[in-house]
Amino acid sequence: MQALARELGFSQIGIAGVDLSSAEDGLMQWLAHGFHGEMDYMAAHGTRRARPAELVPGTVSVITARMDYLPRDTPADWQAVEFDRLRWPG
């Protein structure tokens, strides 16, 4: 699976179980504070976000994939600019 993910351009892939019961209270507080911004679907799903098997019945694992990318108009020297910014904050 790792090799296929790399072939498809993903930077990382992982598989996790779906027992998120220990995170449910934190999720509900996060939503209550509005930290989900314009992602209204997160609040609409309520506790199902912490209970994936309720969101999609029969779910036993979640596969996640990460793809790193930069916007097309990112300057070629973006790293040097960022390092300079970090070196001279203010």
C-alpha positions as YAML, in Angstrom:
chain: A
units: angstrom
residues:
- id: 1
  name: MET
  ca: [0.00, 0.00, 0.00]
- id: 2
  name: GLN
  ca: [2.88, 2.37, 0.81]
- id: 3
  name: ALA
  ca: [4.44, 1.83, -2.63]
- id: 4
  name: LEU
  ca: [1.14, 2.43, -4.42]
- id: 5
  name: ALA
  ca: [0.57, 5.60, -2.39]
- id: 6
  name: ARG
  ca: [3.98, 6.93, -3.44]
- id: 7
  name: GLU
  ca: [3.29, 6.05, -7.08]
- id: 8
  name: LEU
  ca: [0.09, 8.09, -6.86]
- id: 9
  name: GLY
  ca: [1.98, 11.08, -5.44]
- id: 10
  name: PHE
  ca: [1.02, 10.80, -1.78]
- id: 11
  name: SER
  ca: [3.61, 11.78, 0.83]
- id: 12
  name: GLN
  ca: [2.26, 9.54, 3.57]
- id: 13
  name: ILE
  ca: [-0.45, 6.97, 4.14]
- id: 14
  name: GLY
  ca: [-1.76, 5.49, 7.37]
- id: 15
  name: ILE
  ca: [-4.41, 3.15, 8.70]
- id: 16
  name: ALA
  ca: [-6.14, 3.67, 12.03]
- id: 17
  name: GLY
  ca: [-8.89, 2.08, 14.07]
- id: 18
  name: VAL
  ca: [-12.17, 3.87, 14.64]
- id: 19
  name: ASP
  ca: [-12.41, 3.97, 18.45]
- id: 20
  name: LEU
  ca: [-12.32, 7.73, 19.00]
- id: 21
  name: SER
  ca: [-14.33, 7.67, 22.22]
- id: 22
  name: SER
  ca: [-11.53, 9.35, 24.19]
- id: 23
  name: ALA
  ca: [-11.58, 12.30, 21.75]
- id: 24
  name: GLU
  ca: [-15.34, 12.82, 21.61]
- id: 25
  name: ASP
  ca: [-15.57, 15.41, 24.41]
- id: 26
  name: GLY
  ca: [-12.71, 17.40, 22.89]
- id: 27
  name: LEU
  ca: [-14.37, 17.34, 19.47]
- id: 28
  name: MET
  ca: [-17.65, 18.61, 20.89]
- id: 29
  name: GLN
  ca: [-15.84, 21.47, 22.67]
- id: 30
  name: TRP
  ca: [-13.88, 22.28, 19.50]
- id: 31
  name: LEU
  ca: [-17.13, 22.47, 17.52]
- id: 32
  name: ALA
  ca: [-18.84, 24.53, 20.25]
- id: 33
  name: HIS
  ca: [-16.04, 27.10, 20.01]
- id: 34
  name: GLY
  ca: [-16.57, 27.35, 16.26]
- id: 35
  name: PHE
  ca: [-13.06, 26.18, 15.39]
- id: 36
  name: HIS
  ca: [-14.48, 24.30, 12.39]
- id: 37
  name: GLY
  ca: [-14.93, 27.65, 10.62]
- id: 38
  name: GLU
  ca: [-16.92, 27.27, 7.40]
- id: 39
  name: MET
  ca: [-16.78, 23.46, 7.49]
- id: 40
  name: ASP
  ca: [-20.44, 23.28, 8.51]
- id: 41
  name: TYR
  ca: [-20.65, 19.57, 7.71]
- id: 42
  name: MET
  ca: [-18.49, 18.87, 10.78]
- id: 43
  name: ALA
  ca: [-21.09, 20.35, 13.11]
- id: 44
  name: ALA
  ca: [-23.97, 18.85, 11.11]
- id: 45
  name: HIS
  ca: [-22.60, 15.36, 11.70]
- id: 46
  name: GLY
  ca: [-22.33, 15.99, 15.45]
- id: 47
  name: THR
  ca: [-21.03, 13.02, 17.42]
- id: 48
  name: ARG
  ca: [-20.82, 10.89, 14.26]
- id: 49
  name: ARG
  ca: [-17.44, 12.55, 13.58]
- id: 50
  name: ALA
  ca: [-16.19, 10.79, 16.72]
- id: 51
  name: ARG
  ca: [-18.04, 7.59, 15.83]
- id: 52
  name: PRO
  ca: [-17.06, 6.73, 12.25]
- id: 53
  name: ALA
  ca: [-19.06, 3.49, 12.29]
- id: 54
  name: GLU
  ca: [-22.20, 5.62, 12.74]
- id: 55
  name: LEU
  ca: [-21.18, 7.95, 9.92]
- id: 56
  name: VAL
  ca: [-20.54, 5.02, 7.56]
- id: 57
  name: PRO
  ca: [-22.05, 1.80, 8.96]
- id: 58
  name: GLY
  ca: [-19.62, -1.13, 9.07]
- id: 59
  name: THR
  ca: [-16.49, 1.04, 9.23]
- id: 60
  name: VAL
  ca: [-13.68, -0.75, 11.10]
- id: 61
  name: SER
  ca: [-10.62, 1.20, 9.89]
- id: 62
  name: VAL
  ca: [-9.83, 4.56, 8.33]
- id: 63
  name: ILE
  ca: [-7.21, 5.02, 5.63]
- id: 64
  name: THR
  ca: [-5.68, 8.49, 5.44]
- id: 65
  name: ALA
  ca: [-3.39, 9.85, 2.76]
- id: 66
  name: ARG
  ca: [-1.34, 13.06, 2.71]
- id: 67
  name: MET
  ca: [-0.32, 14.91, -0.42]
- id: 68
  name: ASP
  ca: [2.05, 17.84, 0.01]
- id: 69
  name: TYR
  ca: [1.82, 20.58, -2.58]
- id: 70
  name: LEU
  ca: [2.50, 24.27, -3.04]
- id: 71
  name: PRO
  ca: [0.29, 26.73, -4.90]
- id: 72
  name: ARG
  ca: [1.33, 27.11, -8.54]
- id: 73
  name: ASP
  ca: [2.32, 30.75, -8.06]
- id: 74
  name: THR
  ca: [4.78, 29.93, -5.25]
- id: 75
  name: PRO
  ca: [8.14, 31.60, -6.01]
- id: 76
  name: ALA
  ca: [11.03, 29.21, -6.68]
- id: 77
  name: ASP
  ca: [12.98, 30.78, -3.79]
- id: 78
  name: TRP
  ca: [10.17, 30.37, -1.26]
- id: 79
  name: GLN
  ca: [12.36, 28.44, 1.19]
- id: 80
  name: ALA
  ca: [15.02, 31.18, 1.29]
- id: 81
  name: VAL
  ca: [12.35, 33.83, 1.82]
- id: 82
  name: GLU
  ca: [10.79, 31.83, 4.66]
- id: 83
  name: PHE
  ca: [14.15, 31.15, 6.33]
- id: 84
  name: ASP
  ca: [14.96, 34.89, 6.17]
- id: 85
  name: ARG
  ca: [11.60, 35.69, 7.73]
- id: 86
  name: LEU
  ca: [12.27, 33.26, 10.58]
- id: 87
  name: ARG
  ca: [15.77, 34.57, 11.09]
- id: 88
  name: TRP
  ca: [14.63, 38.21, 11.38]
- id: 89
  name: PRO
  ca: [11.18, 38.18, 12.98]
- id: 90
  name: GLY
  ca: [9.34, 41.40, 13.49]
...
